[in-house]
Amino acid sequence: MNPPSLSRLASQEEQKIYETLQQSLPEHGFFDQKTWRESPEPFLISPEFHKKLEKLGDRLHAFNKACDLLYRQSVEGKQPSWIALLLDRGKPPELIELARSKIFRGVTASVIRPDLLLTEEGYMMCELDQIPGGIGLTAWLQKIYTEFGYSILGGPQGMLHGFESIFKGSNEGDIFISEESATYRPEMLYLIGELQHYFPETKWRLLSTKDQNRWASRVYRFFELFDITNVECAADLLARARDGEISMTPPPKPQLEEKLWFALFWMKPLEEFWIRQLTERGWEQLKEIIPYSWILDPMPLPPQAVYPRLEVQSWKEVSNLSQQGRDLVIKISGFDARAWGSRGVAVGHDLSKKEWQEVLQVALDEYETHPHLLQRFHRSVLTNQPYFSCSKEITEMPARVRLTPYYFVSGEKVTLAGGLATLCPADKKILHGMSDAILVPVGIDKGGVIKESHASHEAGES
């Protein structure tokens, strides 16, 4: 049962914020046919937490580079071959060949967005998105809330400067968006307009994947690689990137867009590799925030072996766990339409035993073409966030929060440029953008007080 929501009259200052949000909203909005709740204030974090987020960017960039190296060394025979074979499952040979091209050697995504859940023990990273939405929306929110005197993560133009930095050295930049990602087209139109305003020396364009025009020397790929059969210009675009005619971010490396990396991170045989690449301190810090994960491989274990931390010998035993024992999440790893937007996520204790068994069996059956992972479920804290229930009334909503900081990589410099908080009603298990969620920028509480939890409740995975 959810705690009650409390309402009050909005102050004059809060009404001004409401009016500004309404009047400055772009004509076409930010997401096609999607709405959200607006708040008179950002989601505040402490200066100490802000410092942790700043350091996290370098850790995640190092993790991406280590993942890229591990895959490459597996292909070259310097690491076990099963790693590359696992990450290549379900992908067409021509895309695998492209991803291994020498021109992309060592190249990783220039935009990094972790999905963070706030728990009583700290924060946990339930996802690491390399083609994130929300860039334009966060830029808009930064601008507005800064005008009202809030100290906003990244400042008034942090997201714009961050995005512009990944196109350094070029006087033109193209953003390619597919039909699969068309929901985000309005916010990318807004982003292009703002970039053109603040950086007029660079020519910016938003192109659909049907466009066959001459492309800029720098391209931002805003479409998933599983969808390339529906991207008319994909073959030509990717061929030009392979031939060095254009620079593309993120690079066409589907292996790096897999969730399986969380399970590989926890594998004991790979521990020495991770420590060597991340440093022992970096490895220990990531262990604190990456949920323990297992690959759902149907191959039986030897009689004397068990799955670590589950302490069971077979997936049959996992399928028979009680509801209380199913503090687990099943996710499809990647290269599938179900792998984004929380479509392929199943929360164990939210399902009946029969439903849990069916979901687990499907995941095991799809191992050869669409590997899944099992992940430990973490409980987030409950916080209160006000929102505009109408122009003159504020309602306080008990909510679960997902924080998504945005990092931009230029060369080897990683910049924390902003953050978005998605606050969902307390009864939601899976935290993502929805019509009854509150979307606000992340702000820094100069008093040094982070939003405190009022109770411990179950959290969702994005």
C-alpha positions in Angstrom: 0.0 0.0 0.0 1.4 3.4 -1.0 1.9 6.2 1.5 -0.7 9.0 0.9 0.1 12.0 -1.3 -0.2 15.5 0.2 -1.3 18.6 -1.6 -0.9 22.3 -1.0 -1.2 25.6 -2.9 1.7 26.6 -5.1 3.6 29.7 -4.1 4.0 32.6 -6.6 7.6 31.5 -7.4 6.4 27.9 -8.0 3.7 29.3 -10.3 6.3 31.2 -12.3 8.3 27.9 -12.7 5.1 26.2 -13.9 4.4 29.0 -16.4 8.0 28.9 -17.7 7.9 25.2 -18.2 4.6 25.4 -20.2 5.6 28.4 -22.3 9.1 27.2 -23.2 8.1 23.7 -24.1 9.0 23.2 -27.8 6.1 23.0 -30.2 6.6 19.3 -30.8 7.5 18.5 -27.2 10.4 16.1 -26.5 9.0 12.6 -26.9 6.4 11.6 -29.5 3.0 11.1 -27.8 4.6 10.8 -24.3 4.1 13.0 -21.3 5.4 13.3 -17.8 4.8 15.2 -14.5 6.6 18.5 -13.9 8.1 19.6 -10.6 8.8 23.0 -9.0 12.3 21.8 -8.0 15.1 19.6 -9.1 16.1 16.3 -7.4 18.8 17.4 -5.0 22.0 15.4 -4.2 24.7 16.3 -1.7 28.1 17.8 -2.7 29.7 14.5 -1.6 27.5 12.4 -3.9 28.3 14.9 -6.7 32.0 14.2 -6.2 31.3 10.5 -6.4 29.4 10.9 -9.7 32.3 13.0 -11.2 34.8 10.2 -10.4 32.4 7.5 -11.7 32.7 8.8 -15.3 36.4 7.8 -15.5 35.6 4.4 -14.0 32.9 3.7 -16.5 35.1 4.8 -19.5 37.9 2.5 -18.2 35.3 -0.3 -17.9 34.2 0.3 -21.5 37.8 0.2 -22.8 38.5 -3.0 -20.8 35.4 -4.7 -22.3 36.6 -3.7 -25.7 40.1 -5.1 -25.0 38.7 -8.3 -23.5 36.6 -9.0 -26.6 39.5 -8.3 -28.9 42.0 -10.4 -27.0 39.4 -13.3 -27.1 39.2 -13.0 -30.9 43.1 -13.0 -31.0 43.4 -16.0 -28.8 45.0 -14.1 -25.9 41.9 -14.7 -23.8 39.4 -17.7 -23.8 37.6 -17.9 -27.2 34.2 -18.6 -25.6 34.0 -14.9 -24.6 33.9 -13.6 -28.1 31.7 -16.5 -29.2 29.2 -15.7 -26.5 29.1 -11.9 -27.3 28.7 -12.7 -31.0 25.6 -14.9 -30.6 22.7 -13.9 -32.8 24.6 -11.3 -34.8 25.1 -11.4 -38.6 28.6 -12.4 -39.8 29.0 -9.1 -41.7 28.4 -7.0 -38.6 30.8 -9.1 -36.6 33.4 -8.6 -39.3 32.7 -4.9 -39.3 33.0 -4.6 -35.5 36.4 -6.2 -35.7 37.8 -3.8 -38.3 41.2 -2.3 -37.3 39.9 1.2 -37.7 37.7 0.8 -34.7 40.5 -0.7 -32.6 40.2 0.7 -29.1 37.3 3.0 -30.0 34.4 3.1 -27.5 31.3 5.2 -27.0 31.6 9.0 -26.6 28.4 9.2 -24.6 28.0 7.1 -21.4 24.9 7.0 -19.3 24.6 4.7 -16.3 21.1 4.0 -14.8 21.5 4.4 -11.0 19.2 3.2 -8.2 19.5 4.8 -4.8 19.5 2.2 -2.1 20.1 2.2 1.7 23.6 0.9 1.1 24.4 3.5 -1.6 23.7 3.5 -5.3 23.6 0.6 -7.7 24.1 0.6 -11.5 21.3 -1.5 -13.1 22.3 -0.5 -16.7 25.0 1.1 -18.7 23.5 2.7 -21.8 25.7 3.7 -24.7 22.9 5.1 -26.9 20.8 7.0 -24.4 17.8 9.1 -24.8 17.1 12.2 -22.7 20.0 14.3 -23.9 17.8 17.1 -25.3 15.3 17.0 -22.5 18.0 17.2 -19.9 19.6 20.2 -21.7 16.2 22.0 -21.6 15.6 21.3 -17.9 19.1 22.5 -17.1 18.5 25.8 -18.7 15.1 26.4 -17.0 15.9 25.4 -13.5 19.2 27.3 -13.5 17.3 30.4 -14.4 15.4 30.0 -11.1 18.5 30.0 -9.0 19.1 26.3 -8.5 22.6 24.8 -8.6 22.1 22.3 -11.4 24.5 19.5 -12.3 26.4 20.7 -15.4 25.1 24.2 -15.2 22.8 25.9 -17.8 24.5 24.5 -20.9 26.4 21.5 -19.6 24.7 19.0 -21.9 25.2 21.2 -25.0 28.9 21.7 -24.3 29.3 18.0 -23.5 27.6 16.9 -26.8 29.5 19.5 -28.8 32.8 18.3 -27.4 32.5 14.9 -29.1 32.5 16.6 -32.5 35.7 18.6 -31.8 37.8 19.1 -34.9 34.9 19.3 -37.3 32.7 22.1 -38.5 29.8 19.9 -39.2 27.9 17.1 -37.4 25.1 14.8 -38.3 22.7 12.9 -35.9 21.2 9.8 -37.5 17.9 8.6 -36.0 16.0 5.5 -37.0 12.3 4.7 -37.1 12.8 2.4 -34.1 14.0 5.5 -32.1 11.5 7.9 -33.7 10.0 8.6 -30.2 13.1 10.6 -29.5 13.1 12.6 -32.7 11.4 15.7 -31.1 14.1 16.0 -28.5 16.9 15.6 -31.0 15.3 18.4 -33.1 15.4 20.6 -30.0 19.1 19.6 -29.4 20.0 20.4 -32.9 18.4 23.8 -32.6 20.2 24.6 -29.4 23.5 23.4 -30.8 23.1 25.6 -33.8 22.3 28.6 -31.6 25.2 28.2 -29.2 27.8 26.9 -31.7 26.9 28.6 -35.0 30.3 27.9 -36.4 29.3 24.2 -36.7 26.7 23.0 -39.2 24.3 20.5 -37.4 21.8 18.3 -39.1 19.3 15.7 -37.9 18.9 13.0 -40.5 16.6 10.0 -40.8 18.2 6.7 -41.8 16.6 7.1 -45.2 18.7 10.1 -46.1 21.3 9.4 -48.8 22.9 12.9 -48.7 26.6 13.7 -48.3 27.3 13.0 -44.7 29.3 15.1 -42.2 32.7 14.0 -41.2 31.4 13.3 -37.7 28.2 11.2 -37.1 26.3 10.4 -34.0 24.5 7.1 -34.4 21.2 7.2 -32.6 19.9 3.8 -33.7 20.5 0.2 -32.4 22.6 -2.2 -34.5 19.9 -4.9 -34.3 17.7 -2.6 -36.4 20.1 -2.1 -39.3 18.0 -4.2 -41.7 15.4 -1.4 -41.4 17.9 1.3 -41.9 18.1 2.0 -45.6 21.4 3.8 -45.6 23.1 1.6 -43.0 25.3 -0.4 -45.4 26.7 2.7 -47.0 27.0 4.6 -43.7 28.8 1.8 -41.9 31.1 1.1 -44.9 32.2 4.7 -45.0 32.9 4.5 -41.2 35.0 1.3 -41.8 36.9 3.0 -44.7 37.7 6.1 -42.5 35.6 8.5 -44.5 33.6 9.5 -41.5 34.0 9.2 -37.7 31.1 7.5 -36.0 30.1 7.4 -32.3 29.2 5.0 -30.8 31.3 2.7 -33.0 29.5 -0.2 -34.7 30.4 -2.7 -32.0 27.3 -4.6 -31.0 29.4 -6.7 -28.5 29.8 -3.5 -26.4 26.1 -3.0 -26.2 25.4 -6.3 -24.4 24.3 -6.5 -20.7 26.3 -9.7 -20.4 29.3 -7.6 -19.4 27.9 -7.3 -15.9 28.1 -11.1 -15.6 31.6 -11.3 -17.1 32.7 -8.6 -14.7 31.9 -11.0 -11.7 33.5 -14.1 -13.1 36.4 -15.4 -10.9 38.5 -16.6 -13.9 38.5 -13.0 -15.3 39.3 -11.3 -12.0 43.0 -10.8 -12.8 42.2 -9.2 -16.2 39.7 -6.7 -14.6 42.1 -5.7 -11.9 44.9 -5.2 -14.4 42.8 -3.0 -16.6 40.8 -1.1 -14.0 43.4 -1.0 -11.1 42.5 -2.8 -7.9 40.9 0.3 -6.5 38.8 0.9 -9.6 37.7 -2.8 -9.7 36.7 -2.7 -6.0 34.7 0.5 -6.5 32.8 -1.0 -9.5 32.1 -4.1 -7.4 30.2 -1.9 -5.1 27.8 -0.7 -7.8 27.5 -3.5 -10.4 24.8 -6.0 -9.3 26.0 -9.6 -9.1 24.9 -11.3 -12.4 24.9 -14.7 -14.0 24.7 -15.8 -17.6 21.6 -18.0 -18.2 23.5 -20.8 -20.0 21.5 -24.0 -20.2 24.6 -26.2 -20.2 24.5 -28.4 -17.0 27.1 -27.9 -14.4 29.3 -30.8 -13.2 27.8 -32.6 -10.2 30.3 -31.0 -7.8 29.7 -27.4 -9.0 27.2 -24.7 -8.0 26.3 -21.3 -9.3 28.2 -18.8 -7.0 26.1 -16.9 -4.5 22.9 -18.8 -5.6 24.5 -22.0 -4.2 22.3 -24.2 -6.4 23.4 -26.8 -8.9 20.8 -26.2 -11.6 18.5 -23.7 -13.1 15.7 -26.1 -12.2 16.4 -25.2 -8.6 16.2 -21.5 -9.4 12.8 -22.1 -11.2 11.5 -23.6 -8.0 12.6 -20.8 -5.6 9.8 -19.4 -3.5 8.6 -15.9 -4.2 10.5 -14.6 -1.2 13.7 -16.2 -2.6 13.2 -14.7 -6.1 14.9 -11.3 -5.4 16.2 -11.7 -9.0 15.7 -10.1 -12.4 15.9 -11.7 -15.8 17.0 -9.5 -18.7 17.7 -10.1 -22.4 21.3 -9.0 -23.0 21.1 -7.1 -26.3 20.8 -7.1 -30.1 17.0 -7.3 -29.9 14.1 -4.9 -29.7 13.3 -6.2 -26.3 16.7 -5.1 -24.9 15.8 -1.5 -24.5 13.0 0.5 -23.0 12.6 -2.1 -20.2 10.8 -4.4 -22.6 12.8 -7.5 -21.8 12.9 -7.2 -18.0 11.1 -9.6 -15.6 11.2 -9.1 -11.8 11.2 -12.5 -10.1 9.2 -11.7 -7.0 6.6 -9.8 -9.0 5.7 -13.0 -10.9 3.7 -16.1 -10.0 5.7 -19.3 -9.8 4.4 -20.5 -13.1 5.2 -17.1 -14.8 8.7 -17.2 -13.3 9.3 -20.7 -14.6 8.1 -19.7 -18.1 10.2 -16.6 -18.3 13.3 -18.5 -17.1 12.7 -21.3 -19.6 12.3 -18.9 -22.5 15.6 -17.3 -21.5 17.4 -20.6 -21.4 15.8 -21.7 -24.7 17.1 -18.5 -26.4 20.7 -18.8 -25.3 22.0 -19.7 -28.7 20.6 -16.6 -30.4 19.6 -14.2 -27.6 21.5 -14.7 -24.4 19.9 -13.5 -21.2 21.4 -12.8 -17.8 20.1 -13.2 -14.3 20.8 -10.3 -11.9 20.5 -9.7 -8.2 17.5 -7.4 -7.5 18.3 -4.3 -5.3 15.8 -2.4 -3.2 15.7 1.4 -3.7 14.7 3.9 -1.0 11.5 5.9 -1.1 11.7 9.6 -1.4 9.2 12.5 -1.7 9.1 14.8 -4.7 6.6 17.6 -5.4 4.9 17.9 -8.7 2.3 20.2 -10.3 -1.1 18.6 -10.1 -2.4 21.8 -11.7 -1.1 25.3 -12.2 -1.9 26.4 -8.6 -1.5 23.2 -6.7 1.5 21.1 -5.6 1.2 17.4 -4.7 3.9 15.6 -2.8 4.5 12.1 -4.3 6.2 9.2 -2.6 8.5 7.9 -5.3 11.3 5.7 -6.4 14.1 7.4 -8.2 16.3 6.4 -11.1 19.3 8.8 -11.6 20.9 9.0 -15.1 24.1 11.1 -15.2 25.4 11.9 -18.6 29.1 11.6 -19.4 30.8 12.8 -22.6 34.2 11.5 -23.7 36.5 13.8 -25.8 39.8 12.2 -26.3 40.5 10.7 -22.9 38.7 13.5 -21.0 35.4 12.4 -19.4 33.0 15.2 -18.4 29.9 14.9 -16.2 27.6 17.3 -18.1 24.3 16.8 -16.4 21.8 14.4 -14.9 18.2 13.5 -15.2 16.0 12.1 -12.3 13.0 9.9 -13.1 10.8 9.6 -10.1 8.1 6.9 -10.4 5.1 6.2 -8.2 6.0 4.0 -5.2 4.1 0.9 -6.5 6.3 0.7 -9.7 8.9 -2.1 -9.8 10.5 -1.1 -13.2 11.7 2.5 -13.2 11.5 4.3 -16.5 9.9 7.2 -18.2 6.0 7.1 -17.9 3.1 9.5 -17.9 2.8 9.4 -14.1 6.6 9.8 -13.5 8.2 13.1 -12.5 11.1 14.1 -14.7 13.5 16.8 -13.3 17.2 17.7 -13.6 19.6 16.7 -10.9 20.6 19.6 -8.7 23.2 20.0 -5.9 22.0 20.8 -2.4 24.3 23.5 -1.1 23.1 22.7 2.4 24.8 19.3 1.8 21.6 17.2 2.4 20.7 14.5 0.0 17.1 13.5 -0.4 16.5 11.2 2.6 14.5 8.0 2.3 11.4 7.7 4.5 11.2 3.9 4.1 12.8 1.0 2.3 10.8 -0.2 -0.6 11.4 -2.5 -3.5 13.2 -1.0 -6.5 12.8 -1.6 -10.2 15.4 -2.3 -12.8 15.5 -0.1 -15.8 
